[in-house]
Amino acid sequence: MNAKKLLLLALALTLAGCTTTPPPLKGSPDLLRFLADGKTTQPEAIIALGQPSGRFESEKILTYRLGFEPRNGGYYIVERETTANGWPTWTAAKFSLVLVFDDHDVLRHHALVKVNE
């Protein structure tokens, strides 16, 4: 009888080792909630989001590559990737966040543009 219990215990432990845990959730549903046209400043955006992946028009337009985690509805920053020849790639990004600032570095307009399915 003890041999059966020992065998069942060994089997249970073996099967328990085969279970997988889902990967940790990326992103936060609150990542972009701080953005408010007419209120958010460029330094606040850079502190919250880090260095942008693109800077245009004398840094009045900043862009960020974002990924999306459907399990929690969260966005996350995707690091800029380049191919071997130096051209940027968008394979990991699902969205481009575009921030447009006025001459006083206050957010005038922001948009989330879908770039990949």
N, C-alpha and C positions, 0 to 999 in steps of 0.2 A: 504494500500500500504506500509506503514512503517513497518507493521508486517512482510510482505514478505521479505523486505530488511533486517530486523533484523534476520529473520530465515536463509536467505541465508548467511549472514555474520557469524552467529554462525556455520552453516554447513561448511563453508569454513575454519574457524579457527580450527574446530574439525578435518577436513581432513588434514590440514596443520600439525597438531600435530602428524599425523600418518606417515609422511614421515621419512625415515631413511637416515642417512648420512653414506657413506662408512667409514670403519675404517681407521685411518691414515696410510699412507704408512710407512712401516719399511724399513730400509736399505738405502744404498747409492750405486749408480753405481760406485762411485769414491773410495769406501772404500779400495780397493786393488791396486789402481793405483800407489801408492808410492813405491811398491815393485819392486826392480830392482836388478837382480842377479849381484854380483860383486860391488854393490854400497851401498845398504841399510844395516845398522848396526843392530845388535840385540837390542840395546837400542832404536833405532828409531822405530823398529817394536813393541816393548812392549809399547812405549809411544802412538803409533797410535792405537794399537789393545787391549791393556790392558794385564792382566796376562793370559798366555796360559792355555788351559785346560789340556795339557800334556807337559812334559819335559823329553827328553831321551838323552842318550849318553852324560852324563855330561853337559846337557843343550845346546848341539850343535844342537839338533833337537827340535823344538817347534811345537806344534799343536794347532789349534783353531777350534772350532765347529762353523760352519756358517749356518745361515738360508738364504733363498733367497726369495725376493719379486718379483714375475713375473710382477706385474703391472708397476714397474719402473726399473726392471732389477737390483735391488740393493741387496747387501749382507749386513748381519748384524751378530754381534757376538751373539751366543747362550750360555747362562750361563750353566756351567756344572751341570747336573742333576744326581741324584743317586736314586736308588730304596731303599726301606726300609732296605734291607740287606747291603746297602753300595756299590753295584755294579753300575758303571756308565751306563746311558741309552742315546741313541742317538735319541729318538723319535722326538725332536723338530729340530734337525740339519738335513740339507740337504747335506752339504759338510764338509769335513775336509780339512783345510788349513795346509799344511806341509811346514815348513821353515827349511832349513838345512844351518847352519852357519859353517864357517871355524874356524881355531884356532885364528884368529884375530877378531872374532865376526862380520864378513862381510857375508852377504847372498850369499851362493854359488848356491843354487837351491831352487825353491819353486814350489809347485804343489797344485792344487785344486782337491780333490778326492771326487767323488759323493758317499754318504753313504746311502741315502734314496731317494725314488722316490717322 
